[in-house]
Amino acid sequence: MSEGTGSGAVPPPPSSPPSSSPSSPSSAVIHPEPAGFRVEVGNNQNSKIIVAAGSVSMTSRPQLPVADIPQAELDAVRLAWVDVSVRDGSTRTAARALERLTGSGPRLAVVAGPPGYGKRTAGIKALWEVSRAEENARGQALSLREIVPDWERPGFPDVSVLPDEPGTGYLLDVAAEIGSWQKPGSVAEQLVGYAEGLRFSGSFLVVIADEHGWPEAVSGAVAGVVARATARPSAHRVARAHLEYVHRRPDRVRWLDTVPPDKDTDPGGEAAHLLTDGSRPADAARLAATLASADDSPQSLDRAVSTFREWRSDVRSVFASTEDNPDDRALLVSSLFLDGKDALTVQDGARSLLGEDRETDVRTILTGPDLTSRLTAMGAEVRGRIVSLGHKPGYARAVLLHLWQQRADIHPHLLRWLDTVTSPRGPGADRLAAIGDLLVELAVAENDIRVVRKVHAWIDNGDDSPGHRELIARVLTVAAEADTLGAEVRALLLDSAQESSEAVATVVALVCQGAFAQHYPRQALVRLRHVLDRPEPDEAVRTAQRALRDIAAREGQLPRVWSTVIKWATEKKHLAGHRAFLSLLDPRADPYVLQVMLAAAEQQDDVRQALVRGWNAALSDSRVDAECRELLLAWARARQAGQVPARFVAEILDEVVTEHLYSSPISALVFGEPGVAHDEAVIELRKELRLPAPLSAGAGRLPREHAPAEF
């Protein structure tokens, strides 16, 4: 299935503008001492060095991160593309986007429209068609990448940090955030200008916007790049195409037949009623995947249908049958949060939710159905004495969503009850991860930040164990990356990074050490900066320092971290910057970052001077004297161990010593300290340092407080 795009070869890119450099960049492999220490360095143009970790630069700003467009989405447009609308017309969204990309204007298409119209898939389809045309015309397909909108200030996108690699088709999805842009007209004009520049690199950009966020009224150029989605693709056709061509189960297509070929012998269509003209293409794709995973038994099909419908019929039935029975409803709520616990614990949880004590009247105890029967009627499974909802994937979420939507008054009571259940001695303390995941699903489905705030409040619930904090950090990470709710959660993390609570700040640092930093490295660094600015070097600061080193060690992230940290340390001159600088260059946990930075500094004087400026700034801040002492010792030991070039390290410190000879950390290194015996590594480094001549000649005449220590 393909959309009639009428695409031909993409016009070749125009000649590149004249380079400011008369010669091509040079490339080399350097071998700093000691032998075996090897870092690749090249492309010295524009004060830039290409090293194993990426491009360490003093003049250019790191670009936004990119990721491969998921293969599943590429398979969908390649194998199962549907351009037929619910009215059997043509959607033409992808065709319009392709026309914008391959026309005479900027290489930009903005796919705008309401949610549920397949805008993202249409944008990917347009890029795939361009890539195929490029391959046919010039033998080289485009690299299809998605730009992560990791703006340092989300309300003020900085177009100058967009990537511009040659031969790339970029997808930038800002549908969830464009409404919060403070100056959308200015950003739109900058994006058009950026896309004009892509013509020189043979690259293309598709932006996914919401229905009204793109400011078409700004200018004709801004309006001319829009490809508006005006028709929704047929969900039935999408589901059939995915089932047959993506999941390769043509035998299951009959389950989607709206009119069976033979009603007497083949009823077919068991799942056809699940989709309507208002169904989203994403729902159709999800239904196809659900049907593909079922087997041919009627029971498996029924379960697949219920799973797709998110158990709505079952949940409505349960709540209808318990209209006058709050005890059983409380039992159901308790079972979904205490899944895997014994039946009596679940029953106690239900009583706690109702605010009631255990029953003491014997007549009442002996009246009514048994506990197992009550739980089974609520949809739970009881094996032995253990209660579980695992046999119905998604059932717990469906119950919680129904409760949240239909019984709004329960919100504060339910959240307070969860505080009790998840307290360190509560029955759900060991289920905090599962409960947190369930609440995040609720928060995302309802776009309700209050639920995430409740998870956040558990940070200071009395359990200060590392495991407790890591669990909450994982839950907050998932919420921070959600499409609709993510922006609010990321703002919550920014506020939390500035809280006085050590536990809260530690959790923020843990979030910034995980997957959040992979997808939003700029925003992770901003939050770490606030944590690193805490007055005392507590556990939160130490966690932030580990997170910073972890980000820097990831592939391609060191340039971003270095340019940010050196700016904090030398331009902002605040505590966080000094701590970050010292932590980043600490070789004790892993010498890799220090090795790369020293290799870059040997080749580029501006990088070398930045290292010196960073040291000077840190040594001028007495609040980090202890950290400076520790790092000087660590450099001395790394030097002795052959992890870094010995002579060059001494040369860097020579420049620092001259300016800070009488600062506490430097004087301790150069002259020693009374009662402190330094090891051989420090003594060797001290001998290598080149003191100013008067001091070298008259070290014995130094004031007593600077007299050399004895060894």
C-alpha positions as CSV (number, residue, x, y, z in Angstrom):
1,M,0.0,0.0,0.0
2,S,1.4,3.3,-0.9
3,E,0.3,6.9,-1.1
4,G,0.3,8.5,-4.5
5,T,3.0,11.0,-4.0
6,G,4.3,11.3,-7.5
7,S,7.8,11.7,-6.0
8,G,10.8,12.0,-8.2
9,A,14.4,12.5,-7.3
10,V,15.1,15.2,-4.8
11,P,16.8,18.2,-6.4
12,P,20.6,18.1,-5.7
13,P,21.8,20.4,-2.9
14,P,23.4,23.7,-4.1
15,S,27.1,24.2,-3.8
16,S,28.2,24.8,-0.3
17,P,29.0,28.4,0.7
18,P,32.7,29.3,0.8
19,S,34.4,28.0,3.9
20,S,36.1,30.5,6.2
21,S,39.1,28.2,6.4
22,P,41.4,28.0,3.3
23,S,42.6,24.6,4.1
24,S,40.8,21.3,4.9
25,P,40.8,20.1,8.5
26,S,43.7,18.1,9.5
27,S,43.5,14.7,11.3
28,A,45.9,12.9,13.5
29,V,46.3,10.3,16.1
30,I,48.3,11.4,19.1
31,H,50.0,9.2,21.6
32,P,50.5,11.1,24.8
33,E,52.8,9.6,27.3
34,P,52.8,7.0,28.7
35,A,52.9,4.3,26.0
36,G,49.5,2.7,25.5
37,F,47.5,5.8,26.3
38,R,45.8,6.6,23.0
39,V,43.2,9.2,22.1
40,E,42.1,9.9,18.6
41,V,42.1,13.6,17.7
42,G,41.3,15.4,14.5
43,N,39.4,18.2,12.7
44,N,41.2,21.1,14.4
45,Q,39.2,23.7,12.4
46,N,37.3,26.3,14.5
47,S,39.0,25.3,17.8
48,K,37.3,21.9,17.7
49,I,38.8,18.6,18.5
50,I,37.3,15.2,17.6
51,V,38.1,12.8,20.3
52,A,36.9,9.4,21.3
53,A,34.0,11.0,23.3
54,G,33.0,13.4,20.6
55,S,33.9,17.0,19.7
56,V,35.4,19.0,22.6
57,S,35.0,22.6,21.6
58,M,35.5,26.0,23.2
59,T,33.6,27.9,20.5
60,S,30.6,25.8,19.3
61,R,27.6,24.8,21.3
62,P,26.6,21.1,21.6
63,Q,23.7,20.2,19.4
64,L,20.4,18.6,20.5
65,P,20.6,14.8,20.9
66,V,19.2,12.6,18.1
67,A,18.0,9.0,18.0
68,D,17.1,6.6,15.3
69,I,13.5,6.5,14.3
70,P,12.2,3.2,15.7
71,Q,12.3,0.4,13.2
72,A,8.7,-0.5,14.0
73,E,7.5,2.9,12.8
74,L,9.6,2.6,9.6
75,D,8.2,-0.9,9.0
76,A,4.7,0.6,9.3
77,V,5.2,3.2,6.6
78,R,7.2,0.8,4.4
79,L,5.0,-2.3,4.6
80,A,1.5,-1.1,5.7
81,W,1.0,2.4,4.7
82,V,-2.7,3.5,4.5
83,D,-3.7,6.8,2.8
84,V,-7.4,6.1,2.7
85,S,-9.6,8.1,5.0
86,V,-12.7,6.9,6.9
87,R,-14.8,8.3,4.0
88,D,-12.7,6.3,1.4
89,G,-11.0,9.4,0.2
90,S,-7.3,10.2,0.2
91,T,-5.7,11.6,3.4
92,R,-2.8,13.2,1.4
93,T,-1.1,14.4,4.6
94,A,2.2,12.6,3.7
95,A,1.9,13.7,0.1
96,R,1.6,17.3,1.1
97,A,4.6,17.0,3.4
98,L,6.6,15.5,0.6
99,E,5.7,18.4,-1.7
100,R,7.0,20.8,0.9
101,L,10.2,18.9,1.4
102,T,11.1,18.6,-2.3
103,G,9.8,21.9,-3.6
104,S,11.8,25.0,-4.3
105,G,11.5,26.4,-0.7
106,P,13.2,25.4,2.5
107,R,13.6,21.7,3.2
108,L,10.9,21.8,5.9
109,A,7.4,20.4,6.3
110,V,5.3,21.2,9.3
111,V,2.7,18.5,9.7
112,A,-0.1,20.2,11.7
113,G,-3.5,19.0,12.8
114,P,-5.6,17.5,15.7
115,P,-4.4,14.5,17.7
116,G,-5.3,11.1,16.3
117,Y,-4.9,12.0,12.6
118,G,-1.6,10.0,12.1
119,K,0.6,13.1,11.8
120,R,3.7,11.5,13.1
121,T,3.4,8.5,10.8
122,A,2.7,10.8,7.8
123,G,5.8,12.8,8.6
124,I,7.9,9.6,8.8
125,K,6.3,8.4,5.5
126,A,7.4,11.7,3.8
127,L,10.9,11.3,5.0
128,W,11.1,7.7,3.9
129,E,9.9,8.6,0.4
130,V,12.6,11.4,0.2
131,S,15.2,8.9,1.4
132,R,14.1,6.4,-1.2
133,A,14.3,9.0,-3.9
134,E,17.7,10.0,-2.8
135,E,18.9,6.4,-2.9
136,N,17.5,6.0,-6.4
137,A,19.0,9.2,-7.7
138,R,22.4,9.3,-6.0
139,G,22.9,5.8,-4.5
140,Q,22.8,6.9,-0.9
141,A,19.7,6.8,1.3
142,L,19.1,9.3,4.0
143,S,19.8,8.6,7.7
144,L,16.5,9.0,9.4
145,R,16.8,10.4,12.9
146,E,14.5,11.9,15.5
147,I,15.6,15.1,17.3
148,V,15.0,15.1,21.0
149,P,13.6,18.6,21.9
150,D,16.0,18.9,24.9
151,W,15.9,22.7,25.0
152,E,17.7,24.3,27.9
153,R,14.7,26.6,28.3
154,P,11.7,24.7,27.0
155,G,9.6,27.8,26.6
156,F,12.3,29.5,24.4
157,P,13.6,26.9,21.9
158,D,17.1,27.7,20.6
159,V,17.1,26.7,16.9
160,S,20.9,27.3,16.8
161,V,21.5,24.0,18.6
162,L,19.5,21.8,16.0
163,P,21.8,19.2,14.4
164,D,22.7,19.6,10.7
165,E,24.6,16.5,9.7
166,P,24.6,16.0,5.9
167,G,22.3,13.4,4.2
168,T,19.9,13.2,7.1
169,G,16.1,13.2,7.4
170,Y,15.2,14.8,10.8
171,L,11.9,14.4,12.6
172,L,11.1,16.9,15.4
173,D,7.9,16.2,17.3
174,V,6.8,19.3,19.3
175,A,3.1,18.7,19.2
176,A,3.0,18.5,23.1
177,E,5.1,21.6,23.7
178,I,4.5,24.1,20.9
179,G,1.6,25.6,22.9
180,S,4.0,26.7,25.6
181,W,6.5,28.5,23.3
182,Q,6.7,32.1,24.4
183,K,7.6,33.5,21.0
184,P,6.3,31.0,18.5
185,G,6.6,33.4,15.6
186,S,10.3,34.0,16.1
187,V,11.0,30.3,16.6
188,A,9.0,29.5,13.4
189,E,11.0,32.0,11.4
190,Q,14.3,30.6,12.7
191,L,13.2,27.1,11.8
192,V,12.5,28.2,8.3
193,G,15.9,29.8,8.1
194,Y,17.5,26.7,9.5
195,A,15.8,24.5,6.9
196,E,17.1,26.8,4.1
197,G,20.6,25.9,5.3
198,L,19.7,22.2,5.1
199,R,19.7,22.6,1.3
200,F,23.5,22.9,1.5
201,S,23.9,19.6,3.4
202,G,21.3,17.5,1.5
203,S,19.2,17.1,4.7
204,F,15.5,17.6,5.5
205,L,13.3,18.4,8.5
206,V,9.8,17.4,9.4
207,V,8.2,19.1,12.3
208,I,5.1,17.6,14.0
209,A,2.9,20.3,15.5
210,D,-0.6,20.5,17.1
211,E,-3.7,21.9,15.4
212,H,-3.2,25.6,16.1
213,G,0.3,26.1,17.5
214,W,2.2,26.8,14.2
215,P,2.0,30.6,13.6
216,E,1.0,30.6,9.9
217,A,0.0,34.3,10.1
218,V,3.6,35.5,10.7
219,S,4.6,35.4,7.0
220,G,4.1,33.6,3.8
221,A,7.3,31.7,4.3
222,V,6.1,30.3,7.6
223,A,2.7,29.4,6.2
224,G,4.2,27.9,3.1
225,V,5.8,24.9,4.9
226,V,2.6,23.6,6.5
227,A,1.2,20.2,5.5
228,R,-2.2,20.1,7.3
229,A,-3.8,16.8,8.3
230,T,-7.4,17.2,7.4
231,A,-8.6,13.6,7.3
232,R,-8.2,10.7,9.6
233,P,-6.9,7.4,8.1
234,S,-9.3,4.5,8.2
235,A,-8.6,2.6,11.4
236,H,-10.1,-0.6,10.0
237,R,-7.7,-0.4,7.0
238,V,-4.7,0.4,9.3
239,A,-5.5,-2.6,11.5
240,R,-5.8,-5.0,8.6
241,A,-2.6,-3.7,7.0
242,H,-0.6,-4.1,10.2
243,L,-2.0,-7.5,10.9
244,E,-1.2,-8.8,7.4
245,Y,2.0,-7.1,6.5
246,V,3.7,-6.0,9.8
247,H,2.8,-8.9,12.0
248,R,2.5,-11.4,9.0
249,R,-0.8,-12.9,10.3
250,P,-3.1,-12.7,7.2
251,D,-5.1,-15.6,8.7
252,R,-6.3,-13.2,11.5
253,V,-7.6,-10.5,9.1
254,R,-11.0,-12.3,9.1
255,W,-11.4,-11.2,12.7
256,L,-11.6,-7.6,11.5
257,D,-14.1,-8.3,8.6
258,T,-17.1,-6.0,8.9
259,V,-19.0,-8.2,6.5
260,P,-18.1,-12.0,6.8
261,P,-17.9,-13.8,3.4
262,D,-20.2,-16.5,4.7
263,K,-22.1,-15.8,7.8
264,D,-23.2,-19.5,8.1
265,T,-19.8,-21.1,8.0
266,D,-17.5,-18.2,9.1
267,P,-18.9,-15.6,11.5
268,G,-15.6,-13.7,11.3
269,G,-15.5,-10.1,12.5
270,E,-15.1,-10.9,16.2
271,A,-12.9,-7.8,16.6
272,A,-14.4,-5.6,13.9
273,H,-16.7,-3.8,16.4
274,L,-13.7,-2.6,18.4
275,L,-12.9,0.1,15.8
276,T,-15.1,3.0,14.6
277,D,-14.7,5.9,12.3
278,G,-13.4,7.9,15.3
279,S,-10.7,5.5,16.2
280,R,-7.1,6.7,16.0
281,P,-4.6,5.0,13.8
282,A,-2.5,4.2,16.9
283,D,-5.5,2.3,18.4
284,A,-5.7,0.3,15.2
285,A,-2.0,-0.6,15.3
286,R,-2.4,-1.6,19.0
287,L,-5.4,-3.8,18.1
288,A,-3.4,-5.5,15.3
289,A,-0.5,-6.2,17.7
290,T,-3.0,-7.6,20.3
291,L,-4.7,-9.9,17.8
292,A,-1.4,-11.1,16.4
293,S,-0.3,-12.3,19.9
294,A,-3.5,-14.3,20.5
295,D,-3.8,-18.0,19.5
296,D,-6.8,-19.5,17.6
297,S,-8.8,-20.5,20.7
298,P,-12.0,-18.6,21.5
299,Q,-10.7,-18.0,25.0
300,S,-7.6,-16.4,23.8
301,L,-9.5,-14.2,21.3
302,D,-11.9,-13.1,24.1
303,R,-9.0,-12.2,26.3
304,A,-7.3,-10.2,23.5
305,V,-10.6,-8.3,22.9
306,S,-10.9,-7.5,26.6
307,T,-7.3,-6.5,26.8
308,F,-7.7,-4.1,23.9
309,R,-10.9,-2.7,25.4
310,E,-8.9,-2.2,28.6
311,W,-11.4,-4.4,30.4
312,R,-14.0,-1.5,30.3
313,S,-16.9,-3.9,30.1
314,D,-15.7,-6.1,33.0
315,V,-15.0,-3.1,35.1
316,R,-18.4,-1.5,34.5
317,S,-20.0,-4.8,35.3
318,V,-18.2,-5.1,38.6
319,F,-19.0,-1.6,39.7
320,A,-22.7,-2.1,38.6
321,S,-23.0,-5.2,40.7
322,T,-21.6,-3.5,43.8
323,E,-23.5,-0.2,43.8
324,D,-24.6,-0.9,47.4
325,N,-21.5,-2.8,48.5
326,P,-18.6,-0.5,49.4
327,D,-16.9,-3.3,51.2
328,D,-16.4,-5.3,48.0
329,R,-15.3,-2.2,46.1
330,A,-12.8,-1.4,48.8
331,L,-11.6,-5.0,48.5
332,L,-11.1,-4.6,44.8
333,V,-9.1,-1.3,45.3
334,S,-7.0,-3.0,48.0
335,S,-6.3,-6.0,45.7
336,L,-5.0,-3.9,42.8
337,F,-2.5,-2.1,45.0
338,L,-1.6,-5.1,47.1
339,D,-1.4,-7.6,44.3
340,G,0.5,-10.6,45.3
341,K,-0.3,-10.3,49.0
342,D,-2.3,-12.9,51.0
343,A,-6.1,-12.5,51.1
344,L,-6.2,-11.4,54.8
345,T,-3.7,-8.6,54.1
346,V,-5.8,-7.4,51.2
347,Q,-8.9,-7.5,53.4
348,D,-7.1,-5.5,56.1
349,G,-6.1,-3.0,53.5
350,A,-9.8,-2.6,52.4
351,R,-10.9,-2.0,56.0
352,S,-8.1,0.6,56.3
353,L,-9.4,2.4,53.2
354,L,-12.9,2.5,54.7
355,G,-11.5,3.7,58.0
356,E,-13.0,0.7,59.8
357,D,-11.6,-1.7,62.4
358,R,-11.8,-5.4,62.2
359,E,-15.2,-6.9,62.6
360,T,-15.9,-8.2,66.1
361,D,-19.5,-9.3,65.9
362,V,-19.7,-13.0,65.3
363,R,-23.1,-12.9,63.5
364,T,-21.7,-10.4,61.0
365,I,-18.5,-12.4,60.6
366,L,-20.5,-15.5,59.6
367,T,-22.8,-13.7,57.3
368,G,-22.4,-13.4,53.5
369,P,-20.0,-14.9,50.9
370,D,-16.6,-16.2,51.7
371,L,-13.6,-13.9,51.2
372,T,-12.3,-15.9,48.2
373,S,-15.7,-15.8,46.5
374,R,-15.8,-12.0,47.0
375,L,-12.4,-11.5,45.5
376,T,-13.1,-13.8,42.6
377,A,-16.3,-11.8,41.9
378,M,-14.3,-8.7,41.7
379,G,-12.1,-10.1,39.0
380,A,-9.2,-11.3,41.2
381,E,-7.6,-14.7,41.2
382,V,-6.9,-16.5,44.5
383,R,-4.4,-19.3,44.5
384,G,-3.7,-20.8,47.9
385,R,-4.0,-17.6,49.9
386,I,-2.4,-15.2,47.4
387,V,-4.5,-12.6,45.6
388,S,-3.5,-11.6,42.1
389,L,-4.7,-9.7,39.1
390,G,-1.9,-10.7,36.9
391,H,-4.1,-13.0,34.8
392,K,-5.8,-9.9,33.4
393,P,-3.1,-7.6,32.0
394,G,-4.2,-4.0,32.3
395,Y,-7.2,-4.8,34.6
396,A,-5.7,-3.0,37.6
397,R,-5.1,0.1,35.4
398,A,-8.7,-0.1,34.1
399,V,-10.2,-0.3,37.6
400,L,-8.1,2.6,38.8
401,L,-9.0,4.8,35.8
402,H,-12.7,4.0,36.3
403,L,-12.5,4.8,40.0
404,W,-10.6,8.1,39.3
405,Q,-13.0,9.3,36.7
406,Q,-16.3,8.2,38.2
407,R,-15.6,8.8,41.9
408,A,-13.7,12.1,42.0
409,D,-14.3,12.5,45.7
410,I,-12.2,9.5,46.4
411,H,-9.0,11.2,45.1
412,P,-7.7,12.7,48.4
413,H,-8.8,9.7,50.5
414,L,-7.2,7.2,48.1
415,L,-3.9,9.1,48.1
416,R,-3.8,9.4,51.9
417,W,-4.5,5.7,52.1
418,L,-1.6,5.0,49.8
419,D,0.6,7.0,52.1
420,T,-0.2,4.5,54.9
421,V,0.1,1.4,52.7
422,T,3.5,2.4,51.3
423,S,5.0,3.6,54.6
424,P,8.1,1.8,55.8
425,R,6.0,-0.6,57.9
426,G,3.0,-0.7,55.6
427,P,1.8,-3.8,53.8
428,G,2.7,-2.2,50.4
429,A,6.2,-1.0,51.3
430,D,7.8,-3.7,49.2
431,R,5.5,-2.9,46.3
432,L,6.4,0.7,46.0
433,A,7.8,0.2,42.5
434,A,4.7,-1.5,41.2
435,I,2.4,1.0,42.9
436,G,4.4,3.8,41.6
437,D,4.2,2.4,38.0
438,L,0.4,2.1,38.4
439,L,0.1,5.7,39.5
440,V,2.3,6.9,36.7
441,E,0.0,5.1,34.2
442,L,-2.9,6.8,35.9
443,A,-1.2,10.2,35.8
444,V,-0.3,9.9,32.1
445,A,-3.8,8.7,31.1
446,E,-5.5,11.5,33.0
447,N,-2.8,14.1,32.5
448,D,-2.9,14.7,36.2
449,I,0.2,16.0,37.9
450,R,-1.3,15.6,41.3
451,V,-0.7,11.8,41.1
452,V,3.0,12.4,40.3
453,R,3.2,14.8,43.2
454,K,2.0,12.1,45.5
455,V,4.7,9.8,44.4
456,H,7.1,12.7,44.9
457,A,5.8,13.2,48.4
458,W,6.9,9.6,49.3
459,I,10.5,10.6,49.1
460,D,10.3,12.0,52.6
461,N,8.0,9.4,54.1
462,G,10.5,8.2,56.6
463,D,12.3,5.6,54.5
464,D,15.7,7.0,53.6
465,S,17.1,3.8,52.2
466,P,18.9,4.0,48.8
467,G,16.5,1.4,47.4
468,H,13.5,3.6,48.3
469,R,15.0,6.6,46.6
470,E,16.0,4.7,43.5
471,L,12.5,3.3,43.1
472,I,10.9,6.7,43.3
473,A,13.6,8.1,40.9
474,R,12.6,5.4,38.4
475,V,8.9,6.2,38.6
476,L,9.6,10.0,38.2
477,T,11.9,9.2,35.2
478,V,9.0,7.4,33.4
479,A,6.7,10.3,34.2
480,A,9.2,12.9,33.0
481,E,9.4,11.2,29.6
482,A,5.7,10.9,29.0
483,D,4.4,12.7,25.9
484,T,1.7,14.9,27.5
485,L,2.6,15.0,31.2
486,G,6.3,15.0,30.8
487,A,6.7,18.8,30.6
488,E,5.0,19.3,33.9
489,V,7.0,16.6,35.6
490,R,10.3,18.0,34.2
491,A,9.2,21.4,35.7
492,L,8.5,19.6,39.0
493,L,12.0,18.1,38.9
494,L,13.5,21.6,38.3
495,D,11.7,23.0,41.4
496,S,12.7,19.9,43.4
497,A,16.3,20.3,42.5
498,Q,16.2,23.6,44.5
499,E,14.5,22.2,47.6
500,S,16.4,22.1,50.9
501,S,15.5,18.5,51.5
502,E,18.5,16.3,51.1
503,A,16.4,13.3,50.2
504,V,14.4,15.2,47.5
505,A,17.6,16.6,45.9
506,T,19.2,13.1,46.0
507,V,16.2,11.7,44.1
508,V,16.5,14.4,41.5
509,A,20.1,13.6,41.0
510,L,19.3,9.9,40.6
511,V,16.7,10.8,37.9
512,C,19.4,12.8,36.1
513,Q,21.7,9.8,36.3
514,G,19.3,7.5,34.5
515,A,17.5,7.3,31.1
516,F,16.3,10.9,31.6
517,A,19.8,12.2,31.0
518,Q,20.1,10.1,27.8
519,H,17.0,11.7,26.3
520,Y,17.2,15.2,28.0
521,P,20.9,15.8,28.7
522,R,20.6,19.6,28.7
523,Q,17.7,19.6,31.2
524,A,19.5,17.0,33.3
525,L,22.5,19.3,33.6
526,V,20.4,22.3,34.6
527,R,18.9,20.3,37.4
528,L,22.2,18.9,38.5
529,R,23.6,22.4,38.7
530,H,21.0,23.4,41.3
531,V,21.7,20.3,43.3
532,L,25.5,20.9,43.1
533,D,24.8,24.4,44.5
534,R,23.7,23.1,47.9
535,P,25.6,24.8,50.7
536,E,27.0,21.5,52.2
537,P,28.6,18.6,50.3
538,D,25.9,16.1,51.4
539,E,24.6,12.9,49.8
540,A,22.6,14.9,47.3
541,V,25.8,16.7,46.1
542,R,27.8,13.4,45.9
543,T,25.0,11.8,43.9
544,A,24.9,14.8,41.5
545,Q,28.7,14.5,41.1
546,R,28.4,10.8,40.2
547,A,25.5,11.6,37.8
548,L,27.6,14.3,36.1
549,R,30.5,12.0,35.6
550,D,28.2,9.3,34.3
551,I,26.7,11.6,31.7
552,A,30.1,12.8,30.6
553,A,31.3,9.2,30.1
554,R,28.4,8.3,27.7
555,E,29.1,8.2,24.0
556,G,29.0,11.7,22.5
557,Q,28.0,13.5,25.7
558,L,31.4,14.8,26.9
559,P,31.4,17.9,24.6
560,R,28.0,18.9,25.9
561,V,29.0,18.4,29.6
562,W,32.4,20.1,29.2
563,S,31.1,23.2,27.5
564,T,28.4,23.5,30.1
565,V,30.6,22.9,33.2
566,I,33.4,25.2,32.1
567,K,30.8,28.0,31.6
568,W,29.5,27.4,35.1
569,A,32.9,27.4,36.6
570,T,34.5,30.4,34.8
571,E,31.7,32.6,33.7
572,K,29.1,32.1,36.4
573,K,31.6,31.6,39.2
574,H,29.2,29.8,41.5
575,L,29.7,26.9,43.8
576,A,28.0,24.4,41.5
577,G,30.4,25.2,38.7
578,H,33.5,24.7,40.9
579,R,32.2,21.4,42.2
580,A,31.2,20.2,38.7
581,F,34.7,21.2,37.3
582,L,36.5,19.3,40.0
583,S,34.2,16.3,39.9
584,L,34.4,16.0,36.1
585,L,38.2,15.8,36.1
586,D,38.5,13.4,39.0
587,P,40.2,10.2,37.8
588,R,39.6,8.1,40.9
589,A,36.4,6.4,39.7
590,D,37.4,6.4,36.0
591,P,40.3,8.4,34.4
592,Y,38.6,8.4,30.9
593,V,37.2,11.9,31.0
594,L,40.5,13.4,32.4
595,Q,42.5,11.5,29.7
596,V,40.3,12.9,26.9
597,M,40.4,16.5,28.2
598,L,44.2,16.4,28.6
599,A,44.6,15.0,25.1
600,A,42.4,17.8,23.8
601,A,44.3,20.4,25.8
602,E,47.6,19.2,24.4
603,Q,46.3,19.9,20.9
604,Q,44.3,23.1,21.5
605,D,45.5,26.0,23.5
606,D,42.0,27.3,24.2
607,V,41.1,24.0,25.8
608,R,44.3,24.2,27.8
609,Q,43.6,27.7,29.0
610,A,40.0,26.7,29.9
611,L,41.5,24.0,32.2
612,V,43.7,26.6,33.8
613,R,40.8,29.0,34.2
614,G,38.7,26.3,35.8
615,W,41.4,25.5,38.3
616,N,41.9,29.2,39.0
617,A,38.2,29.7,39.7
618,A,37.9,26.7,41.9
619,L,41.1,27.6,43.9
620,S,39.6,31.1,44.5
621,D,36.6,29.6,46.2
622,S,37.5,28.5,49.8
623,R,34.3,26.5,49.9
624,V,35.9,23.8,47.7
625,D,39.3,23.8,49.3
626,A,38.9,20.2,50.4
627,E,37.8,19.1,47.0
628,C,40.8,20.9,45.4
629,R,43.2,19.2,47.7
630,E,41.7,15.8,46.9
631,L,41.8,16.4,43.2
632,L,45.4,17.5,43.3
633,L,46.3,14.3,45.1
634,A,44.3,12.3,42.6
635,W,46.1,13.9,39.7
636,A,49.5,13.1,41.3
637,R,48.5,9.5,41.7
638,A,47.0,9.1,38.2
639,R,50.3,10.6,36.9
640,Q,52.4,8.1,38.8
641,A,50.2,5.3,37.6
642,G,50.7,6.2,34.0
643,Q,47.1,7.1,33.4
644,V,47.8,10.6,32.2
645,P,50.8,12.3,30.5
646,A,53.1,13.2,33.4
647,R,54.9,16.2,32.0
648,F,51.7,17.8,30.6
649,V,49.9,17.5,33.9
650,A,52.9,19.3,35.6
651,E,52.7,22.0,32.9
652,I,49.0,22.7,33.6
653,L,49.7,22.9,37.3
654,D,52.7,25.1,36.8
655,E,50.3,27.8,35.4
656,V,47.9,27.3,38.3
657,V,50.6,27.3,41.0
658,T,51.9,30.7,39.9
659,E,48.6,32.4,40.7
660,H,47.6,30.5,43.8
661,L,50.9,29.6,45.5
662,Y,49.6,30.6,48.9
663,S,46.1,29.2,48.6
664,S,45.6,26.4,51.0
665,P,45.3,23.5,48.5
666,I,48.3,24.6,46.4
667,S,50.6,25.5,49.4
668,A,49.8,22.0,50.8
669,L,50.9,20.5,47.5
670,V,54.0,22.6,47.0
671,F,55.3,23.0,50.5
672,G,53.6,20.2,52.4
673,E,51.7,20.5,55.7
674,P,52.9,20.1,59.2
675,G,52.1,16.6,60.4
676,V,51.0,15.3,57.0
677,A,53.2,12.8,55.1
678,H,52.4,12.7,51.5
679,D,53.0,9.6,49.4
680,E,55.6,9.2,46.6
681,A,53.2,10.3,43.9
682,V,52.9,13.8,45.5
683,I,56.6,14.1,46.1
684,E,57.3,13.2,42.4
685,L,54.9,15.8,41.2
686,R,56.2,18.4,43.6
687,K,59.7,17.9,42.1
688,E,58.4,18.5,38.6
689,L,56.7,21.8,39.4
690,R,58.5,24.9,38.2
691,L,58.3,27.4,41.0
692,P,59.1,31.1,40.4
693,A,62.9,31.5,40.8
694,P,62.9,33.5,44.1
695,L,60.7,30.9,45.7
696,S,62.8,28.0,44.4
697,A,65.9,29.6,45.8
698,G,64.5,30.7,49.1
699,A,62.1,28.0,50.1
700,G,63.7,27.7,53.4
701,R,63.0,31.3,54.2
702,L,59.2,30.9,53.8
703,P,57.0,31.8,56.7
704,R,56.6,29.0,59.3
705,E,53.0,28.3,58.2
706,H,54.4,27.5,54.7
707,A,57.5,25.6,55.8
708,P,58.0,22.3,54.0
709,A,56.7,19.2,55.8
710,E,59.1,16.5,56.8
711,F,59.1,13.1,55.1
